[in-house]
């Protein structure tokens, strides 16, 4: 019997969406919602973890409503702190725990059923993914599409509403998606290999040694296809 049936499946609506998208694209065997650590009566490590070979996707999923009635700059700072900064703190803590205690992961809050996949920490590549909800209407109204704008400015932080710079100046790199842009990405890259390759190219794009910016996630998806070389299956 698959160990999947023993997994915690008590989701919020937004977590349910992310779990279903992950399970659809990565197959249920690799998709693990709500893993726990044996501390504080079973503390949740991360909203969703996907283990595919040596690639480990740490996904934090937060629904934080954006109050358009308030001053946009003040509200953006409040929203950014809750939806971006705190979410990254969660995935960063998850990576730290997995690196330090790879054998102390559990699929249930009671910490009776251990995580059945052996993780080789010496080869592991962690991908930090923040999925945000609650801002889509404001983004569509202001920018015409429920996507953030992006830049590789490492000092931007929460200074410019609806624009995401480098959330973390060093390692790890942090990917930020809205519900809509995650669906768009998984719609275009609907296998584990394709989506992982997209994340790696996305990271490389924003780490280049010159200033870059994009108006929407869809622009990067378009660049992906435009730069695809069918002769050697590469970008």
C-alpha positions as CSV (number, residue, x, y, z in Angstrom):
1,X,0.0,0.0,0.0
2,X,1.3,3.5,-0.9
3,X,2.4,5.5,2.1
4,X,0.6,8.4,0.6
5,X,-2.7,7.4,2.3
6,X,-1.0,8.1,5.7
7,X,-0.2,11.7,4.9
8,X,-1.7,14.7,6.5
9,X,-4.5,16.0,4.2
10,X,-6.0,18.8,6.2
11,X,-5.5,21.7,3.9
12,X,-6.7,25.3,3.7
13,X,-8.3,26.1,0.3
14,X,-5.1,27.6,-1.0
15,X,-2.9,24.7,0.2
16,X,-5.4,22.3,-1.4
17,X,-4.9,24.0,-4.7
18,X,-1.1,23.9,-4.5
19,X,-1.1,20.3,-3.4
20,X,-3.4,19.2,-6.2
21,X,-1.2,21.1,-8.8
22,X,1.9,19.5,-7.4
23,X,0.4,16.0,-7.3
24,X,-0.8,16.4,-10.9
25,X,2.5,17.5,-12.2
26,X,4.9,15.5,-10.0
27,X,2.8,12.5,-9.3
28,X,1.7,11.8,-5.7
29,X,4.7,9.7,-4.8
30,X,7.0,12.7,-4.9
31,X,4.5,15.2,-3.5
32,X,4.4,15.5,0.3
33,X,2.1,18.0,2.0
34,X,2.6,19.1,5.6
35,X,5.7,17.1,6.7
36,X,6.4,17.4,10.4
37,X,9.4,17.4,12.7
38,X,9.5,15.8,16.1
39,X,9.4,19.0,18.1
40,X,6.7,21.0,19.7
41,X,4.2,18.1,19.5
42,X,4.8,17.7,15.8
43,X,5.6,21.0,14.1
44,X,4.8,21.4,10.5
45,X,8.0,22.0,8.4
46,X,6.6,23.4,5.2
47,X,3.2,23.5,3.4
48,X,4.4,21.3,0.6
49,X,7.6,19.4,-0.2
50,X,8.4,17.7,-3.5
51,X,11.3,15.4,-3.7
52,X,12.4,14.4,-7.2
53,X,15.8,12.8,-7.2
54,X,18.2,15.2,-5.7
55,X,15.9,18.2,-6.3
56,X,13.8,19.2,-3.3
57,X,11.1,21.9,-3.8
58,X,10.1,23.7,-0.6
59,X,6.8,25.4,-1.1
60,X,5.2,27.9,1.3
61,X,1.6,28.9,0.5
62,X,0.1,31.9,2.0
63,X,-3.2,33.8,1.5
64,X,-2.9,37.4,2.6
65,X,-5.6,39.8,1.5
66,X,-4.4,43.1,0.1
67,X,-6.5,46.0,1.2
68,X,-6.9,48.4,-1.7
69,X,-8.6,51.0,0.4
70,X,-5.4,51.8,2.2
71,X,-2.3,53.7,1.1
72,X,-0.8,51.4,-1.5
73,X,2.8,51.8,-0.3
74,X,1.9,51.2,3.3
75,X,-0.3,48.2,2.4
76,X,2.4,46.7,0.2
77,X,4.9,46.8,3.0
78,X,2.4,45.0,5.3
79,X,1.5,42.5,2.6
80,X,5.1,41.8,1.7
81,X,6.2,41.1,5.2
82,X,3.4,38.6,5.8
83,X,3.3,36.9,2.3
84,X,7.0,37.1,1.3
85,X,9.3,37.6,4.2
86,X,7.5,35.2,6.6
87,X,7.0,32.6,3.9
88,X,10.7,32.6,3.1
89,X,11.5,32.2,6.7
90,X,9.4,29.1,6.7
91,X,11.1,27.5,3.6
92,X,14.6,28.6,4.9
93,X,13.8,26.9,8.3
94,X,12.6,23.8,6.4
95,X,15.9,23.6,4.5
96,X,17.9,24.0,7.6
97,X,16.0,21.2,9.4
98,X,16.2,18.8,6.5
99,X,20.0,19.4,6.2
100,X,20.6,19.0,9.9
101,X,18.1,16.2,10.6
102,X,17.2,14.3,7.3
103,X,16.1,11.3,9.3
104,X,13.7,13.2,11.5
105,X,10.9,13.9,9.0
106,X,7.5,12.5,9.5
107,X,4.3,12.3,7.4
108,X,2.0,12.7,10.4
109,X,1.6,15.2,13.3
110,X,2.1,12.4,15.8
111,X,5.5,11.7,14.3
112,X,4.9,8.0,14.2
113,X,5.4,7.5,10.4
114,X,8.8,8.5,9.1
115,X,9.3,10.0,5.7
116,X,10.0,7.1,3.4
117,X,12.5,8.7,1.0
118,X,16.2,8.8,1.8
119,X,17.7,12.2,1.0
120,X,21.3,12.5,0.2
121,X,22.1,15.9,1.7
122,X,25.5,16.0,0.0
123,X,23.8,16.1,-3.4
124,X,20.5,17.9,-2.6
125,X,19.5,21.0,-4.5
126,X,16.8,23.0,-2.7
127,X,14.4,25.2,-4.6
128,X,12.5,27.8,-2.5
129,X,9.0,28.6,-3.9
130,X,6.6,31.1,-2.4
131,X,3.0,30.9,-3.7
132,X,0.9,33.9,-2.8
133,X,-2.9,34.4,-2.8
134,X,-5.0,37.5,-2.0
135,X,-3.4,40.0,-4.4
136,X,-4.6,38.7,-7.8
137,X,-7.4,41.2,-8.2
138,X,-5.2,44.2,-7.3
139,X,-2.5,42.9,-9.7
140,X,-5.0,42.5,-12.5
141,X,-6.4,46.0,-11.9
142,X,-3.0,47.7,-11.7
143,X,-1.0,45.7,-14.2
144,X,-3.6,43.9,-16.4
145,X,-2.5,40.4,-15.4
146,X,-2.4,38.6,-12.0
147,X,1.4,38.5,-12.0
148,X,4.1,40.5,-10.2
149,X,6.7,42.5,-12.1
150,X,10.2,41.2,-11.5
151,X,13.7,42.6,-11.4
152,X,17.1,41.3,-10.1
153,X,17.6,44.4,-7.9
154,X,18.9,42.9,-4.7
155,X,18.1,46.0,-2.7
156,X,14.4,46.5,-3.8
157,X,12.8,44.6,-0.9
158,X,9.3,46.1,-0.2
159,X,10.0,49.5,-1.7
160,X,8.0,49.3,-5.0
161,X,4.4,47.9,-4.9
162,X,3.8,44.8,-7.0
163,X,7.5,44.4,-8.0
164,X,9.6,41.6,-6.7
165,X,13.4,41.9,-6.6
166,X,15.8,39.3,-5.2
167,X,14.1,38.2,-2.0
168,X,17.4,36.9,-0.8
169,X,20.7,38.4,-1.8
170,X,22.7,35.2,-1.5
171,X,21.7,31.6,-1.6
172,X,19.1,30.3,-1.7
173,X,17.3,31.9,-4.6
174,X,13.6,32.4,-4.0
175,X,10.9,32.0,-6.6
176,X,7.7,34.0,-6.1
177,X,4.4,33.0,-7.8
178,X,0.8,34.0,-7.6
179,X,-1.8,31.4,-7.9
180,X,-2.4,32.3,-11.5
181,X,1.3,32.3,-12.5
182,X,1.9,29.0,-10.8
183,X,-1.0,27.5,-12.8
184,X,0.4,29.1,-16.0
185,X,3.8,27.6,-15.3
186,X,2.5,24.1,-14.5
187,X,0.3,24.3,-17.6
188,X,3.3,24.9,-19.8
189,X,5.7,22.7,-17.9
190,X,3.6,19.9,-16.8
191,X,6.2,17.3,-16.1
192,X,8.6,17.2,-13.2
193,X,11.7,17.5,-15.5
194,X,10.2,20.4,-17.4
195,X,9.2,22.4,-14.4
196,X,12.5,21.9,-12.6
197,X,14.3,23.0,-15.7
198,X,12.2,26.1,-15.9
199,X,13.0,26.9,-12.2
200,X,16.7,26.5,-12.9
201,X,16.6,28.7,-16.0
202,X,14.5,31.2,-14.1
203,X,17.1,31.4,-11.4
204,X,19.9,31.7,-13.9
205,X,18.1,34.5,-15.7
206,X,17.8,36.7,-12.5
207,X,21.3,35.9,-11.4
208,X,23.1,37.2,-14.5
209,X,25.6,40.0,-13.9
210,X,23.5,42.8,-15.4
211,X,20.2,44.5,-14.6
212,X,17.1,42.7,-15.9
213,X,13.4,43.2,-15.4
214,X,10.2,41.6,-16.6
215,X,6.6,42.9,-16.7
216,X,5.1,39.6,-15.9
217,X,5.8,35.9,-15.4
218,X,4.4,35.3,-18.9
219,X,7.2,37.2,-20.4
220,X,9.7,34.7,-19.0
221,X,7.7,31.8,-20.2
222,X,7.7,33.4,-23.7
223,X,11.4,33.9,-23.6
224,X,11.8,30.2,-22.7
225,X,10.0,29.1,-25.8
226,X,11.7,31.7,-28.0
227,X,15.2,30.6,-26.9
228,X,14.4,26.8,-27.2
229,X,16.9,25.1,-29.5
230,X,15.2,22.0,-31.0
231,X,18.5,20.7,-32.5
232,X,20.0,20.0,-29.0
233,X,16.9,20.3,-26.8
234,X,18.3,23.1,-24.8
235,X,17.9,26.8,-24.0
